[in-house]
Amino acid sequence: MNQAELTTEQVLKRDIPWETYMVTKLISGTDLQLLRRYDNRPESYRAQLLDDDGPAYVRVFVTILHDIFKEETVEYVLALIDEMLTANPKRARLFHDKSLANDDPYEPFLRQVFIYVVSFSVIVQIALESARPKTQSLLSNGEASNSKSKITCIDDVLKGLVEWLCAQLKKPSHPSRSIPTAISCLATLLKEPVVRSLFVRGDGVKLLIPLICPASTQQSIQLLYETCLCVWLLSYYEPAIEYLATSRSLPRLVDVVKSSTKEKVVRVVVLTFRNLLSKGAFGAQMVDLGLPQIVQNLKAQAWSDECLSAGVESYFRGVSVAVPKCCSVLGYCRSSTFDLLEALNQLEEGLKDKIKKLSSFDKYKQEVLLGHLDWSPMHKNPAFWRENITNFEENDFQILRVLVTILDTSNDPRALAVACFDLSQFIQYHPAGRVIVTDLKAKERVMKLMNHENTEVTKNALLCIQRLFLGAKYASFLQV
């Protein structure tokens, strides 16, 4: 079997000749006794041993990884450590016990493709425990100071680890395991603000984007979920948000939430949307991408609470954040009453507020006067035209005159298309729209654009002419 395809369970079925290692003096008699007491024992029994004398067992494991090079044995000990930390992540503190103050807790793992899969999983948990201030109490000040030069600097370990993970995303060393392993590690590491900074500086955000796509198999769904977790964690870090804004992350996330039937995937994407809604142009993009309707569709579906039963609650419990408002989000995620429908309701309300702001006539007026016409939400929002149609009469129909001027002077196909469409909207919603637009001599200009090379321009020029000839009474039958 390919080494990278081994699982922890398969490795732990091996019979390791510990006595042989004692005879060759690779382990001591005391080490052998501890291993005999621990190896092949029930989990509850092992847990009690670790509670009673955890640092001693960790010391034996680290010694073996440092002194023994037989691959099967190294894999076995890594599997024991992985099993130990999976059962209780807080046991990572044992690697920072004062009795190990003179030992480097990372070095044995950094020289270990089952080995790198488990080694990096273990390093992530040990490194995160080291990065948190609470662990400092486990070392006396004097001992920590004296051993500082001997122990790998946590910043160097995290930097090297993030660089390695990014390298695996760029050029996987194993076709099926490298990327899932890297993403799984990042989903844990990015809980820490310092790692988010390292990841962004390492240009890692763009490496996540291609992985945000609808998934069907169980394995691909898990990869998608953990990738979205990474994006959610990054949505609390401003420099990362800037990277997300310049990528195609939002359309991809919308595609995912539109097609996914897995609640845990939908949940984390919805939380990401909620974080990004107020940032830069994300809100306008969400409206343009049809997210308000998608949210309504999601609310109509029957969702179970499988997300929490899958262990997400325990995942969120370990997240460390750098912005105050995130604390309320984490509390929300931890709560047993955390409900996807509630998150969707909050996102829906946020989108409604965003539409109101985007649809204000002042904003529209500024867009037209600057000549920067684009398909912002207000142009196709019926409520905007109904509520603001009389505002177009201001200053002797100044806005309409500028739209007509744009038809004459602009070389931008998008601006021409939007100007034609807005004139057609005015015809539809204003009682005298047809007469007013005709008086402004817009008909001749629009008709010239019906032969434009751009199909978007010709489509909207045709719509405008149809409404101009039919009038408001029949214009509502035309498709927009």
Protein Blocks (a to p, Z undefined) as FASTA:
>chain_A
ZZklpcfklmmmpccdfklmmmnopacfklmmmmmmmgopafklmmmmmmmmmmmmmmmm
mmmmmmpccfklmmmmmmmmmmmmmmommlmmmmmgfklmmpcfklmmmmccklmmmmmm
mmmmmmmmmmpmklmmmpcfklmmmmmmmpccfklmmmmmmmmmmmmmmmccbfklmmmm
mmmmmmmmmmpmklmmmmmmnommmmmmmmmccdfbfmlmmmmmmmmmmmmmmmmpmklm
mmmmmmcklmmmmmmmmmpcbfklmmmmmmmmmmmmmgojlmmmmmmnommmmmmmmmmp
ccdfklmmnopmmmmmmpccfbfklmmmmmmmmpmklcfklmmmmmmmmmmmmmmmmmpm
klmmmmmmnopacfdfklmmmklmmmmmmmmmgghillmmmmmmmmmmpcbfklmmmmmm
mmmmmmmmpmklmmmmmmnommmmmmmmmmpfblklmmmmmmmmmmmmnommlmmmpcZZ
